[in-house]
Amino acid sequence: MMVVTPHVNAQYVVKKDFLINTLVSIIVILDGKLFGVKPVNQE
């Protein structure tokens, strides 16, 4: 069982959120280039 200190754990969470945000940004940019810029929720 690994013991994770709060400091290391906080760094991991920040990195994970940063990676997720980066991935989402890339997907949004690619989606805009491939399919044209569309409103997210179409009514």
Protein Blocks (a to p, Z undefined) as FASTA:
>chain_A
ZZddfklmmmmmmmmmmmmmmmmmmmmmmmmmmnopadfbdZZ
